[in-house]
């Protein structure tokens, strides 16, 4: 299950560290952090799941919970190999899961 369904106080700090208070199996809640640079890259100005270190070629990084479904969306301007900048966004619910109170990347899409 995607993390945001069992999380509170979701935020991104330093442009790439996902932080949330997430529910554990016993019903307890605890803060967990996950470095998004470990699983998101930059593919010529687009976010790439399974890549690495997107933040190194990004500017104007922002995070928000959006829409009626409260979707966690990361936005940034990403550079391509020519130095051009592109607006990009990625739904963190696609691949970030809560595994018993720990935020983790899951290769298979959760949506």
N, C-alpha and C positions, 0 to 999 in steps of 0.2 A: 504494500500500500504506500502511496505517496506520503511523504513526511508531513505535508501541511495539514492533513486531516487530523493529525494527532499532535499538533504543535501550537504553541502560543509565543507571543513576543518575538516573532520571526524578524530578523534583520540581517544586513550584510555590513560588516565592518572592514575597514582598510581596503575596500573595493573588491575583496575576493574571499573573505571569511564569512561563511554562513553560520549564524548563531540562532538557536531557538531553544525554548523550553519545551521538551518533548516528553510524551507519556511513555512510561515503561509498562510491561505486561501486568504488573501487580497494581497498577493505577497510580503509582507515584510519578511525580514529574521532576525532571532534572534538566539542567542546561547542557547542551551539546554543541560542539563547534565542528565545522568541516571546511577545509580549504578547497574552494571551487577550482583553483588552479590545478588541482590534482586530476580533474576529469573534464574540464572545458578548455578548449583551445580556440584559436583564431584561424579560420580558413579563408584567407583573402577577403577579410572584412565581414565574415559571418561567424557566429558562434558555432563551435564544433564539439559535440559530445564525444567523449573518448579521446579528446586532445589534451593538451597541457598548456598552462601558463598564459591564458588569454590576457590577463591583467598587464602583462609586459608590453602589449601593443594596443592598449585601450586608454581612452580618456572619457571623462564625463560619465563615469560608472554610477548607476543609481539602481535602487531596488524599491519595489512597491508591491503591495498586495492589491490586485486589480480585479474589477468586474464583480458580477453577482456571485460567482463561485469562489471569490477570494483567492485567485490564482497568484502564486509567487513568481514575479517576473523580474529578471535582471536585464537592465538596459545599459548600453555603452556605445561609444563611437569606436569602431575598430579599424585599424589601418590594414591595407593590403600591401603586397610586396612593392608596389609602385609609390607608396607613401600617401595614397588617397585614403580619405576617412569615410566610413559608412556607418549609418545608424543601424544598430542591431539589437535584437532582444531574444531572450530565451526563457521558456517556461521551466522553472526549476522543478516543478512537479513531475516532469517527464522522467527523470532518472534519479532523483534524490529520495531515499526512503528512510524511515525510522525503524531501525532494528533494535527493539527492546530498549529504547532510550538513547540510541546512538545514531547520529546522522551518517548515512553511507551512500555511495554511488552504486547504482544498479545498472548494469550494461543494457539489459532488456528494458524497453519502454514500459513505464507504469501506466500509461494512458491508453 
